[in-house]
Amino acid sequence: MRSLRAKIKERDELQGIVEGLKKDGKRICFTNGCFDIVHQGHVLYLEEARQHGDCLIVGVNTDSSVREIKGENKPIVPLEGRMTVLAALEAVDYVVPFDEPDPFAIISDLRPHVLIKGGDWKEEEVVGRELVEQTILIPYIEGTSTSGIIKTILQHRSS
């Protein structure tokens, strides 16, 4: 089994890996997000995402880009911890951080075949969809969200 640390790559290193995989005829899938407090919904989503190709790359927003998107109280888990948990999942082949608020630049650099997002997105809202062969929306699993977990923790704490 490959070390989980070996799955965490910087963008420039991953570009070379992706080029090699493509030369070998592999279908590359990409998804992205904050992945703060990884939960059952994330795991099931990533398992399904992996079914659409030979390699699943997960782009993870850096702490500063998460704050830009979600506010100063996020993320709860720092980047290194989020990437380590994602890399430990069997469905995930590579994890790569990106500092921009959206993944357009990294999708442009990696040029995956398939872009995958959760069903809480509309296809026309998916950033980078014009750069890939296929965009897939995986149905959202109700009742599984980081915000819901945080709300539950705060409710238990105050009772």
N, C-alpha and C positions, 0 to 999 in steps of 0.2 A: 504494500500500500504506500502511496506517495505521501510524503510529509505535508501537513496542512500549510506549513510555512512556504513550501515550494509552490503552492497554488497562488500566493499573493505576489502580484507583479506590478511593476511600474508600467506606465503606458508605453514607453519606447521599447522596453523588453518584450512586452506582450504583442506589439505590432509584428516583430520578427517571428514570434511563435505562431501567430495567426496566419501570416504569409506561408509558413511551412505547412500548417494544417490544410490550408486551401490547396496548396500544390499537391497534397496527398489526397485531394478530393473530399475532404471533410466539410460538413455543413456546420457553420458557426452560428450560434444563437447568442443574443445579447439581451440582458435586462438590466435595469438600474433602479436605485432608490436609496433612501436613507438607512433602512433596515435597523432602526433603533429598537432595541428590545425584541430580538428575533423570536417569533412565536409560531404556533401551529399553522396559521394562515400563510406565513412566509414559507415555511418548509413545504407545505402542500403545493403552493404556487411554483416554487423552484423545482420540485419533483416533476410537475407537469411540464414546465418550461423545457426541462432537459429532454423530454420525449420528442421535441421538434427538431433535433439535430444531433450532431456527433460531439459537440463541445458547447458547454454553457459558460459564458462569461458574465459575471455580475459586476457592474459598475457601482461603486459606493460613494455617495457624497461625502466629502471631507467635513470635519466639524464646522469649519467656517461657512461652507456652502449650505449645510443644514440650518445653521443659525439664520442665514440670509433668507432661506425659504420658509422656515417654521418658527422663527423667533428666538430670542436670547435664552430661553429655558431649554432648548434642545441643542444637541442630542443629549439623552440621558447617558448613553454608553459612548465613550470616545471611539474614534475611528479604528484604532488598532484592535480594540475588543470586538467591534462589529465585524471587521474583516476576518478576524480569527474564527469567530463562530460560523460565519458563512463558509469559510474555507474548510471547516470540519464536516460540512455536509457532503455526502457522497454525490449528490446530483450536480454539485458545483465543480467545474473544472478549473476556473481561474477567477480571482477577485482582483479588481483594479480600482484604486481611488481616483476620483476626479474632483477638481476644485471649483468648477463652474456650477452655477445654479441649475443648469440643464445639461443633458448629455450630448448635445449636438456635436461638439468638437471631438469627443472621444469616439462617438459612432462614426464620424467622418474619418478619423484616424484608423480605426480598426476595420471598418467596412464589413460588418457581419452580414450573413445572408438573411437572417431572421431577427426581427426586433420583437420582443415580447413585453407586454405590459398587463397589468391587472384590469379586470372588467370594470373597475371604477373609472376608467379612462374611456373616452370616445376616440375612435380611430383617427379622426381629423385633428385631435389634440396631441397625438403622440409625436413628440419631438424626434426628428430624424427619420421618420417613416419614408421620406422621399429618397433616402440614401440606401435602402435595403430592398431585397427582392420580395420580402413578405413581412407583414405585420400581423401578429397574433395577439388577441385579447383573451386572457384566461379569466373565466368567471370569478368574481369576487366572492369570498366565503364570508357570509354574514356572521357577525359576532366575534370576528378575529381582527383586532386592530391594536396598535400600540397605544393609541389614545384611550381606548377602552380599558386596557390593562392599567394605565396610569390612573384613570378615574377610579377604578376598583381599589387600587392601592390607597389612594387618598381617602376614599370612603371608609375603608377598614381602619386607617390610621386615625380618623376623626371620631370613630365610634368607640 
